[in-house]
Each structure stands twice: as C-alpha cells, then as structure tokens.
Amino acid sequence: MGKGIFLFIGVASLSASAIFVRLANAPASITAFYRLFFTFILIFPLIILKKSNREELKSLTKKDIILCIISGFSLGLHYFLWFQSLNFTSVASSTVIVTLQPLFSLIFGYFIFKEKYTNKAILGFIIAFAGSFIIGLGDFQINPKALFGDFLALIAAIFISINFIIGQYIRKRLSAVNYTAFTYIPAFIFLGFLSFIIKVNFFEYSFETWIYILCLTLISTMLGHFIFTWLLRWFSATVISMTILGEAVGACILGYFILNESVSLKQLVGIIIILFGIGLFLKENKIN
C-alpha cells in the first residue's frame, strides 16, 4: 500500500477536528493550548527514551531552532484562529476555507523550493479548489458575523501553510517526533500566554469538555497532524496540503450526522469534485 495509506488516515482523523472543537465548547485559546500541550506530553518520552532522537538534537543549528520557533508560533496562531472561526460560522464553511491552504503552499513551494508541477497536477489543484468553493456556497451565510469567521479561517490557512513549508525544510534532517516537540513548545507557550492575557479559565470545565479535548489530541493530532508531519520527509508541503482538502469532505459528513448540519446538493457536488481533483493531483505527483 505504501505511505499513501497514511495520507488517508491523516485526513480521516483531521476531519473530526472541527466536530471535537464544537462539542468541547471551550474558549478557542484553551482548546488549542491543551490540544498541543497534551500531545507534547505524549511524545516527550520518545525523545528521552530513544537515543537517536537525543543525539539528533545535538546537531540542531541556530537557524533550525529559529525556524522551529517560527513554525510553532504559526501553528499556535492557526489553531487559535481556526477554532475561533467556528464560533462565527458553520463547520462546513470554516473547514472548507481553512483547507484552502494548498494555494499558499503551492505559492510558497514555487518561490522557496522551486517546485515544478505538471499541467495536469495544476488542473487537479484548480478542480479541487473549485470543489471547495462549491461546498462553501452550500451553507455560506452572507452576514458580518459569518464573514468574520470566514476571514479568521482564511488567515488560519496561511499560518498552517507556513508551518508545513518550514516542516518540509526541517524534516529532511529532523525526526517527526523532534520536529513536533520543538514546534509544539512555542505553540502551546504562546497559547497559554494568550489565554492568561485574555483571562480565560484554565481548569474549570465539564467532564465532557475534557473528553472531547482528549479526542482532539489522540485522534485529530496524533493520528492527523503528527502523521502529516512524519510524511513531510517524503512528500512536499503542497502535496500534503492538497490531500488535506479532503478534510472538508469528512467535516461535512460528520457535521451532518453529529451536529445536524445539513449537506446541500451544492456541497455534495463539491465533495465529488474535490475527490476527483485530489486524485488527479496525487496521481500526477506519483504518490504511492
């Protein structure tokens, strides 16, 4: 099956992110803080116990450390802005917009890594992108509140693209565990500081809230974001980002069954178009 199967697992796991955030019903900064903090706690023993991970850290340059900090800060902002957007707009609209990150990854990849794409790959990108817009139109709410949520999701897409682009560069010589740890540290420190500044409660939440935050950690992060970080050693940030467009499909389906958010005909058509576009793009990039 090759590593392509992990792309599918990652997308399926990430698709539940917005659902868990909604069900947790906690402030955006706190949900994001604990998502990253709990993940760091889980992977930190792997750094301590595995000699190769410890030895790898000794080879880190000053530039690597700075890039990890920037990447972590971008990741923290991504989660905060995206989770915040879910307070203003629907799961479908927010997820569709935030998964438009391939646009920025493609631009960054072209100018930074001089990546080249075939005409069919670019066509696949355009088709999937069009499908995302069709899904968004399915429940797009034209009012200031929803538009603000859409704007937050768009900015969140830019920041996660920065995280993936830096990851593509660093992951060539740093393990997924070490890279994840060294980006999550500045991310959850930033989110913790932000939560403190805006005077958000850190502990007084219901049992259900903690359960959903743990689900966000174990499923959406460990089986989602962490897998994509691991795959950056073999696949470009653009390919990873293109695959994550499938998250919009999963989010629409889960939103329908769990949150009773309807899936319109436009969204269904968009789902089919996205799957076709992603398939064409990945085929042209020889994912296996």
BASE-394753 format. One line per field, with one value per residue: x, y, z of N, C-alpha, C, O in turn; residue in one letter; residue number from 0. Coordinates in steps of 0.02 Angstrom, whole numbers. Layout:
! BASE-394753
neast	[X|...]
nnorth	[Y|...]
nup	[Z|...]
caeast	[X|...]
canorth	[Y|...]
caup	[Z|...]
ceast	[X|...]
cnorth	[Y|...]
cup	[Z|...]
oeast	[X|...]
onorth	[Y|...]
oup	[Z|...]
residu	[A|...]
num	[NUM|...]
! end
This chain:
! BASE-394753
neast	[41|102|156|51|-70|-65|-89|-226|-272|-230|-308|-439|-435|-411|-528|-620|-587|-648|-773|-748|-698|-811|-898|-827|-841|-767|-661|-571|-429|-395|-437|-352|-229|-225|-238|-114|-24|-55|-23|115|157|131|221|346|416|467|572|661|682|729|883|932|850|887|1021|1006|959|1072|1131|1062|1053|1074|991|899|832|773|687|602|540|471|389|314|249|171|90|20|-52|-129|-215|-282|-348|-424|-506|-572|-644|-745|-839|-910|-950|-1013|-969|-942|-915|-806|-710|-693|-637|-519|-450|-404|-274|-179|-164|-81|28|69|110|213|296|334|409|503|557|569|482|412|269|162|53|-67|-67|-80|-205|-281|-267|-337|-465|-498|-493|-598|-702|-700|-745|-874|-931|-924|-1014|-1130|-1178|-1151|-1156|-1213|-1175|-1112|-1060|-1037|-952|-842|-798|-763|-656|-563|-537|-475|-355|-302|-274|-166|-67|-51|1|127|182|188|273|395|414|435|563|640|613|691|804|772|687|512|459|547|538|402|391|476|412|287|311|341|218|115|156|139|-2|-43|2|-73|-202|-193|-175|-297|-376|-435|-514|-420|-447|-580|-689|-815|-834|-863|-808|-669|-655|-682|-578|-471|-500|-479|-343|-289|-346|-366|-244|-130|-156|-180|-122|10|45|48|155|258|255|307|439|445|348|301|258|154|89|47|-39|-134|-193|-254|-363|-464|-513|-617|-720|-742|-776|-897|-980|-973|-1021|-1152|-1206|-1175|-1186|-1301|-1297|-1349|-1314|-1302|-1357|-1263|-1151|-1132|-1102|-985|-904|-883|-815|-699|-638|-608|-519|-414|-373|-324|-218|-133|-104|-28|81|135|106|127]
nnorth	[-61|59|226|308|267|318|451|450|404|510|617|571|570|705|760|756|858|992|954|899|1014|1098|1021|1017|1144|1251|1396|1458|1477|1400|1270|1247|1261|1153|1047|1046|1044|924|832|854|807|672|634|670|574|489|558|562|426|367|349|396|504|592|613|674|799|868|908|1015|1173|1351|1416|1315|1304|1431|1427|1323|1384|1489|1411|1344|1452|1494|1381|1383|1503|1468|1364|1435|1540|1467|1385|1488|1541|1450|1489|1583|1548|1413|1237|1175|1285|1347|1243|1212|1332|1344|1235|1276|1296|1238|1329|1430|1352|1301|1418|1462|1349|1353|1473|1462|1329|1303|1216|1113|1086|977|1011|941|914|1041|1069|977|1034|1155|1106|1040|1149|1225|1141|1153|1284|1269|1186|1273|1370|1304|1319|1448|1594|1751|1871|1991|1925|1790|1811|1865|1753|1673|1747|1736|1598|1595|1666|1579|1473|1521|1527|1391|1343|1403|1334|1203|1221|1261|1145|1053|1088|1072|939|858|826|809|712|661|660|742|862|891|906|1017|1116|1119|1163|1309|1341|1300|1374|1505|1503|1476|1590|1686|1647|1675|1814|1860|1820|1691|1547|1409|1281|1248|1159|1056|875|817|910|895|764|777|862|777|682|761|776|642|583|680|749|661|555|629|771|741|629|688|775|682|626|728|710|636|682|835|996|1050|939|873|971|977|852|866|940|852|846|935|867|759|831|892|780|722|831|833|712|716|849|889|972|1015|939|1008|1000|1068|1057|918|896|971|894|778|835|884|763|707|804|801|669|672|765|699|582|632|674|558|482|348]
nup	[0|30|79|50|107|233|212|191|316|396|345|373|512|541|496|596|680|687|732|860|921|921|1001|1120|1170|1229|1264|1121|1129|1240|1206|1097|1163|1257|1168|1101|1209|1279|1178|1166|1292|1274|1172|1217|1302|1203|1150|1257|1285|1167|1095|970|944|1045|1013|891|921|959|845|799|724|750|661|632|754|766|655|695|803|739|658|756|819|713|699|821|807|697|747|850|778|687|771|835|730|715|804|741|613|507|527|404|314|381|387|252|203|280|235|115|109|17|-89|-38|2|-121|-185|-95|-104|-238|-248|-144|-139|-271|-336|-463|-565|-657|-797|-784|-647|-595|-648|-576|-450|-469|-496|-375|-291|-341|-308|-169|-151|-199|-102|7|-34|-15|117|146|236|214|304|424|540|502|395|459|530|422|372|477|467|342|365|457|373|300|399|437|321|319|427|373|262|322|393|290|252|371|409|330|395|527|647|649|778|854|781|794|934|957|889|946|1076|1076|1022|1115|1224|1180|1162|1291|1358|1290|1330|1465|1463|1408|1507|1524|1592|1651|1701|1749|1683|1605|1622|1500|1412|1434|1388|1251|1214|1237|1140|1029|1042|1038|923|814|818|852|762|652|623|667|590|462|480|495|367|290|264|150|60|-23|49|-23|-82|34|86|-17|-5|119|87|77|203|215|154|242|358|322|310|441|512|470|522|660|712|656|544|389|229|78|-96|-173|-92|-93|-228|-231|-147|-225|-333|-269|-226|-350|-402|-307|-324|-456|-442|-349|-420|-526|-456|-420|-299|-188]
caeast	[0|145|141|-10|-124|-61|-122|-297|-283|-222|-366|-497|-428|-418|-596|-659|-561|-698|-827|-725|-693|-879|-926|-790|-873|-720|-629|-526|-359|-387|-442|-290|-174|-224|-226|-42|11|-64|15|185|166|131|279|409|454|501|636|703|698|762|948|940|815|928|1081|986|951|1137|1151|1020|1088|1036|940|847|794|733|634|555|501|425|340|270|208|122|42|-22|-98|-175|-266|-323|-391|-473|-555|-612|-689|-802|-888|-944|-977|-1027|-914|-927|-883|-741|-663|-678|-592|-454|-414|-380|-202|-136|-150|-23|84|93|147|274|337|361|459|556|590|571|446|380|209|138|-10|-122|-66|-109|-276|-310|-269|-390|-528|-511|-505|-666|-747|-702|-788|-943|-953|-934|-1076|-1187|-1207|-1118|-1203|-1191|-1186|-1047|-1035|-1010|-896|-784|-774|-729|-592|-518|-517|-429|-290|-277|-247|-100|-19|-35|45|194|204|205|331|454|421|464|635|672|603|741|858|747|633|445|450|585|510|337|403|507|364|230|330|324|147|72|176|104|-73|-52|12|-132|-258|-182|-186|-369|-408|-477|-505|-379|-464|-649|-730|-852|-802|-871|-760|-603|-657|-676|-510|-428|-513|-444|-271|-271|-368|-352|-175|-83|-169|-191|-67|75|58|68|223|301|256|342|506|440|303|307|204|98|54|13|-94|-185|-228|-294|-426|-514|-541|-681|-769|-757|-808|-967|-1015|-979|-1064|-1220|-1229|-1164|-1209|-1363|-1288|-1369|-1269|-1343|-1338|-1201|-1096|-1121|-1067|-918|-867|-863|-765|-638|-607|-580|-462|-360|-349|-284|-157|-89|-82|24|140|159|101|116]
canorth	[0|117|279|343|250|363|514|439|401|578|657|546|592|778|780|762|913|1044|925|896|1083|1121|983|1035|1206|1288|1451|1436|1475|1345|1208|1241|1253|1085|1001|1043|1027|852|796|859|761|604|618|688|514|460|594|543|354|346|381|431|569|635|631|717|867|899|934|1072|1237|1409|1428|1265|1322|1490|1405|1284|1432|1522|1361|1333|1512|1491|1328|1408|1552|1431|1332|1486|1575|1420|1368|1548|1549|1404|1524|1632|1520|1341|1190|1165|1344|1357|1190|1221|1389|1331|1185|1306|1307|1221|1389|1463|1305|1298|1481|1459|1296|1375|1526|1443|1266|1298|1156|1116|1045|965|1045|901|923|1108|1063|944|1084|1202|1070|1030|1215|1243|1100|1182|1342|1246|1164|1332|1404|1265|1346|1512|1643|1819|1920|2011|1876|1732|1834|1871|1685|1651|1783|1704|1534|1608|1683|1517|1433|1548|1509|1319|1334|1421|1278|1146|1239|1255|1074|1021|1103|1045|868|821|804|804|663|688|670|801|922|904|931|1083|1166|1123|1201|1380|1348|1300|1429|1564|1496|1483|1661|1721|1631|1712|1885|1874|1798|1632|1496|1353|1216|1235|1138|994|812|808|954|863|705|799|888|718|654|806|761|574|566|731|771|606|518|676|818|709|588|732|798|625|617|783|687|605|720|907|1030|1060|876|863|1019|956|795|889|966|800|858|970|815|724|878|900|718|718|886|813|658|731|916|901|1023|984|939|1027|972|1101|1028|850|904|994|836|736|872|885|697|699|849|774|608|692|796|648|537|667|679|489|459|277]
caup	[0|32|127|30|152|291|193|202|389|421|326|410|582|544|479|657|721|698|771|929|947|934|1057|1181|1193|1272|1228|1068|1151|1288|1168|1059|1211|1283|1113|1088|1271|1291|1127|1185|1348|1247|1129|1251|1322|1145|1143|1313|1285|1106|1090|907|950|1088|975|836|947|965|779|782|716|773|610|641|814|749|610|735|843|692|639|814|827|658|715|875|778|654|788|884|730|659|823|847|673|724|845|700|550|511|521|333|286|413|367|181|194|310|195|53|119|-40|-129|-9|0|-190|-197|-56|-132|-302|-240|-96|-157|-345|-355|-528|-568|-725|-812|-756|-575|-584|-663|-518|-397|-485|-490|-304|-263|-362|-267|-102|-154|-208|-36|48|-56|8|179|157|265|198|358|453|588|465|354|504|541|360|368|525|439|287|394|486|317|284|452|435|262|342|468|329|221|365|408|231|253|431|415|292|441|596|651|660|850|875|749|826|1002|956|863|992|1136|1068|1006|1174|1268|1153|1175|1363|1373|1263|1373|1528|1449|1398|1570|1513|1643|1627|1729|1768|1626|1618|1606|1428|1378|1437|1345|1181|1204|1232|1073|983|1049|1018|855|763|820|847|700|598|611|677|531|407|496|480|294|257|243|83|17|-16|86|-68|-87|99|90|-65|24|175|61|90|270|205|139|305|404|301|326|513|534|455|567|731|730|619|493|326|171|20|-161|-193|-53|-118|-292|-213|-120|-282|-372|-229|-229|-417|-408|-266|-357|-514|-419|-319|-474|-564|-413|-409|-230|-184]
ceast	[42|122|78|-68|-124|-91|-197|-313|-279|-283|-428|-495|-438|-490|-639|-640|-615|-756|-809|-721|-762|-907|-891|-819|-831|-691|-577|-454|-346|-390|-378|-231|-169|-213|-151|-3|6|-25|90|201|171|194|346|449|492|568|685|728|737|827|957|906|856|990|1065|981|1017|1160|1110|1062|1044|979|883|802|747|674|581|510|450|369|289|223|153|68|-6|-74|-151|-232|-312|-372|-444|-527|-601|-663|-752|-855|-931|-977|-985|-964|-893|-889|-813|-690|-644|-627|-523|-415|-397|-306|-158|-119|-86|38|113|135|214|323|371|419|517|594|594|536|411|321|188|72|-70|-126|-97|-184|-312|-317|-328|-459|-547|-528|-576|-717|-755|-749|-862|-972|-969|-998|-1138|-1218|-1176|-1169|-1177|-1215|-1120|-1017|-1002|-949|-833|-754|-737|-661|-541|-493|-467|-359|-259|-246|-177|-48|-3|8|117|224|226|267|396|467|452|540|670|668|652|796|837|688|566|433|485|556|444|347|429|464|305|247|314|250|104|93|140|30|-88|-47|-49|-193|-254|-198|-260|-411|-459|-462|-468|-407|-538|-694|-762|-812|-805|-821|-691|-600|-647|-608|-461|-438|-477|-369|-253|-288|-345|-279|-126|-93|-179|-129|2|94|80|138|274|309|293|413|504|397|312|248|143|56|15|-49|-151|-227|-275|-358|-483|-545|-609|-737|-791|-795|-882|-1008|-1026|-1025|-1137|-1246|-1224|-1193|-1274|-1357|-1301|-1315|-1312|-1318|-1272|-1142|-1080|-1083|-995|-874|-840|-808|-698|-601|-575|-517|-402|-329|-304|-217|-108|-62|-24|88|165|162|89|129]
cnorth	[63|170|318|328|295|432|508|439|471|622|636|570|667|800|790|822|965|1018|923|965|1110|1087|999|1098|1243|1346|1425|1428|1417|1278|1195|1227|1180|1033|992|1021|952|811|797|811|689|586|632|626|482|494|571|471|332|385|422|500|617|659|681|790|905|931|995|1136|1293|1425|1379|1283|1381|1470|1365|1330|1467|1474|1349|1392|1513|1438|1350|1457|1518|1401|1383|1519|1529|1402|1428|1557|1506|1434|1571|1604|1445|1299|1181|1224|1354|1307|1196|1276|1375|1279|1211|1321|1286|1281|1422|1417|1300|1360|1480|1408|1316|1425|1505|1381|1255|1235|1166|1068|1036|1003|1008|909|990|1107|1029|991|1132|1170|1062|1097|1238|1204|1127|1243|1322|1222|1224|1369|1368|1291|1413|1564|1713|1867|1933|1958|1817|1752|1842|1803|1658|1684|1752|1637|1542|1624|1621|1472|1456|1525|1434|1304|1350|1364|1219|1161|1234|1182|1036|1030|1068|968|826|794|799|757|697|703|733|865|941|935|1003|1137|1174|1164|1275|1391|1349|1353|1493|1561|1502|1555|1702|1709|1669|1786|1902|1846|1742|1580|1436|1285|1201|1222|1071|933|800|850|923|802|725|829|830|684|695|792|694|559|617|753|713|566|563|718|785|665|630|760|744|617|672|764|660|646|795|935|1040|997|862|908|1001|899|816|923|916|807|892|920|780|768|887|839|711|772|869|762|676|797|935|961|990|988|951|992|1002|1071|957|851|925|938|792|770|874|818|685|741|824|712|624|721|744|599|568|675|612|471|384|252]
cup	[0|81|110|77|213|276|207|277|419|407|366|483|589|532|541|699|738|740|845|961|965|997|1123|1212|1244|1231|1178|1091|1198|1252|1129|1105|1234|1228|1102|1150|1285|1241|1144|1243|1324|1209|1163|1274|1264|1133|1196|1306|1223|1096|1027|908|991|1050|920|859|951|900|757|778|744|725|618|700|800|705|648|777|799|672|695|825|774|672|770|850|734|694|822|836|701|710|837|791|680|769|803|637|557|505|448|304|315|389|294|170|222|271|125|57|60|-84|-104|-10|-70|-206|-160|-85|-197|-293|-194|-119|-232|-369|-422|-529|-641|-735|-783|-680|-557|-597|-604|-459|-407|-475|-416|-270|-279|-321|-197|-100|-161|-141|8|30|-30|72|197|181|252|253|391|500|552|424|396|519|481|353|416|498|382|313|426|433|298|335|452|374|279|383|425|287|261|381|351|230|311|433|374|337|514|598|665|734|873|845|781|894|1001|922|911|1055|1127|1054|1070|1225|1245|1171|1250|1385|1350|1308|1439|1519|1443|1456|1559|1567|1614|1648|1738|1707|1641|1598|1530|1388|1377|1392|1272|1165|1198|1164|1020|983|1018|945|804|761|809|782|640|584|618|617|472|418|478|404|257|236|171|34|29|23|42|-75|-23|103|43|-37|79|152|73|159|265|191|203|354|387|320|401|541|524|507|641|753|695|570|425|273|110|-43|-185|-156|-77|-184|-279|-187|-177|-322|-335|-234|-297|-425|-369|-299|-416|-493|-391|-371|-512|-523|-391|-336|-230|-114]
oeast	[22|75|53|-111|-177|-114|-228|-362|-320|-306|-465|-546|-469|-510|-689|-672|-626|-784|-848|-738|-771|-937|-922|-820|-856|-695|-543|-421|-293|-349|-352|-188|-116|-183|-127|45|56|3|124|253|210|218|398|510|544|615|744|786|773|826|985|930|860|1009|1105|996|1019|1203|1122|1101|985|924|824|740|689|618|522|450|392|311|229|164|96|9|-66|-132|-209|-291|-372|-431|-502|-586|-661|-719|-805|-911|-981|-1025|-965|-912|-834|-837|-765|-634|-586|-579|-473|-353|-377|-278|-104|-65|-43|95|174|187|266|383|428|470|573|655|619|559|385|323|194|40|-118|-180|-136|-222|-367|-367|-365|-505|-603|-571|-611|-769|-809|-787|-906|-1030|-1020|-1032|-1191|-1279|-1175|-1220|-1124|-1267|-1075|-957|-947|-901|-777|-693|-686|-613|-483|-434|-421|-309|-198|-197|-134|7|54|47|163|282|278|308|445|525|493|576|722|715|654|831|878|644|563|401|454|550|431|314|406|480|276|203|278|223|63|51|115|2|-140|-86|-72|-231|-304|-229|-283|-472|-516|-404|-484|-393|-557|-730|-739|-763|-757|-794|-657|-548|-609|-583|-414|-389|-449|-337|-208|-250|-309|-254|-85|-44|-186|-90|47|152|126|176|326|364|310|444|554|408|328|196|86|-5|-43|-103|-210|-288|-330|-404|-541|-598|-654|-794|-851|-840|-924|-1065|-1082|-1063|-1180|-1302|-1266|-1223|-1299|-1407|-1266|-1276|-1353|-1266|-1230|-1089|-1022|-1037|-948|-815|-782|-759|-645|-541|-520|-466|-345|-268|-252|-165|-49|-5|25|142|210|213|46|122]
onorth	[114|159|357|371|309|466|555|470|489|658|679|588|690|854|827|836|980|1056|942|974|1139|1120|995|1105|1265|1345|1375|1379|1387|1234|1139|1186|1150|981|936|983|920|759|746|778|649|529|608|625|452|463|561|456|282|446|476|547|677|717|726|836|966|976|1023|1151|1283|1444|1398|1277|1381|1494|1371|1318|1475|1493|1343|1382|1530|1449|1337|1454|1537|1412|1374|1525|1548|1404|1419|1580|1524|1408|1597|1632|1416|1323|1181|1215|1367|1325|1186|1268|1393|1278|1173|1355|1314|1283|1440|1440|1295|1355|1496|1420|1298|1420|1528|1381|1203|1203|1220|1015|1082|1023|1039|910|995|1140|1050|989|1146|1201|1075|1100|1266|1231|1124|1251|1355|1236|1226|1395|1398|1286|1433|1575|1732|1898|1892|1948|1796|1714|1830|1795|1624|1652|1744|1620|1502|1599|1612|1437|1415|1505|1416|1256|1316|1347|1189|1116|1207|1160|990|985|1037|936|765|747|787|760|753|753|774|916|1000|985|1044|1196|1228|1196|1303|1443|1394|1374|1531|1612|1530|1579|1746|1756|1691|1817|1953|1847|1745|1570|1413|1235|1142|1265|1034|937|776|827|923|789|693|822|834|661|668|795|690|526|601|773|715|545|539|702|800|664|611|769|758|603|664|799|663|644|816|903|1038|1000|841|886|1008|899|789|933|934|778|880|930|774|744|890|845|696|760|888|770|654|802|991|995|943|1036|909|960|967|1060|939|811|900|935|772|737|866|816|657|718|826|704|592|705|746|578|534|682|606|447|359|192]
oup	[-27|120|150|86|242|321|231|298|461|450|390|511|636|555|540|750|797|780|888|1019|1018|1040|1176|1273|1296|1170|1192|1075|1195|1265|1129|1089|1231|1240|1095|1145|1301|1258|1137|1242|1350|1213|1140|1266|1275|1108|1182|1318|1226|1090|1028|878|976|1055|905|821|947|899|704|823|758|746|611|695|821|714|633|784|818|669|682|840|788|659|765|869|734|679|824|852|692|694|850|803|655|773|827|611|608|481|432|272|278|373|276|133|190|273|81|14|53|-113|-144|-21|-79|-238|-190|-91|-210|-325|-203|-117|-255|-417|-437|-498|-682|-686|-759|-651|-509|-561|-586|-423|-360|-449|-396|-227|-236|-302|-168|-52|-133|-125|42|74|-24|81|255|147|277|247|388|500|570|420|373|521|488|331|398|506|375|287|424|446|282|317|465|375|257|375|438|276|236|382|362|210|302|457|381|320|558|555|688|751|908|879|795|912|1039|926|917|1083|1168|1071|1078|1266|1287|1193|1269|1426|1385|1322|1466|1561|1469|1453|1581|1586|1559|1615|1733|1684|1685|1560|1500|1337|1325|1362|1236|1110|1158|1134|972|931|976|910|756|709|764|751|584|540|578|596|436|370|450|380|198|196|135|-26|85|30|67|-75|-26|121|60|-43|87|192|80|172|305|213|217|388|431|344|423|588|564|532|681|807|703|558|406|271|91|-44|-213|-185|-81|-194|-311|-203|-177|-343|-366|-245|-301|-451|-393|-301|-425|-522|-408|-367|-529|-551|-349|-312|-266|-100]
residu	[M|G|K|G|I|F|L|F|I|G|V|A|S|L|S|A|S|A|I|F|V|R|L|A|N|A|P|A|S|I|T|A|F|Y|R|L|F|F|T|F|I|L|I|F|P|L|I|I|L|K|K|S|N|R|E|E|L|K|S|L|T|K|K|D|I|I|L|C|I|I|S|G|F|S|L|G|L|H|Y|F|L|W|F|Q|S|L|N|F|T|S|V|A|S|S|T|V|I|V|T|L|Q|P|L|F|S|L|I|F|G|Y|F|I|F|K|E|K|Y|T|N|K|A|I|L|G|F|I|I|A|F|A|G|S|F|I|I|G|L|G|D|F|Q|I|N|P|K|A|L|F|G|D|F|L|A|L|I|A|A|I|F|I|S|I|N|F|I|I|G|Q|Y|I|R|K|R|L|S|A|V|N|Y|T|A|F|T|Y|I|P|A|F|I|F|L|G|F|L|S|F|I|I|K|V|N|F|F|E|Y|S|F|E|T|W|I|Y|I|L|C|L|T|L|I|S|T|M|L|G|H|F|I|F|T|W|L|L|R|W|F|S|A|T|V|I|S|M|T|I|L|G|E|A|V|G|A|C|I|L|G|Y|F|I|L|N|E|S|V|S|L|K|Q|L|V|G|I|I|I|I|L|F|G|I|G|L|F|L|K|E|N|K|I|N]
num	[0|1|2|3|4|5|6|7|8|9|10|11|12|13|14|15|16|17|18|19|20|21|22|23|24|25|26|27|28|29|30|31|32|33|34|35|36|37|38|39|40|41|42|43|44|45|46|47|48|49|50|51|52|53|54|55|56|57|58|59|60|61|62|63|64|65|66|67|68|69|70|71|72|73|74|75|76|77|78|79|80|81|82|83|84|85|86|87|88|89|90|91|92|93|94|95|96|97|98|99|100|101|102|103|104|105|106|107|108|109|110|111|112|113|114|115|116|117|118|119|120|121|122|123|124|125|126|127|128|129|130|131|132|133|134|135|136|137|138|139|140|141|142|143|144|145|146|147|148|149|150|151|152|153|154|155|156|157|158|159|160|161|162|163|164|165|166|167|168|169|170|171|172|173|174|175|176|177|178|179|180|181|182|183|184|185|186|187|188|189|190|191|192|193|194|195|196|197|198|199|200|201|202|203|204|205|206|207|208|209|210|211|212|213|214|215|216|217|218|219|220|221|222|223|224|225|226|227|228|229|230|231|232|233|234|235|236|237|238|239|240|241|242|243|244|245|246|247|248|249|250|251|252|253|254|255|256|257|258|259|260|261|262|263|264|265|266|267|268|269|270|271|272|273|274|275|276|277|278|279|280|281|282|283|284|285|286|287]
! end
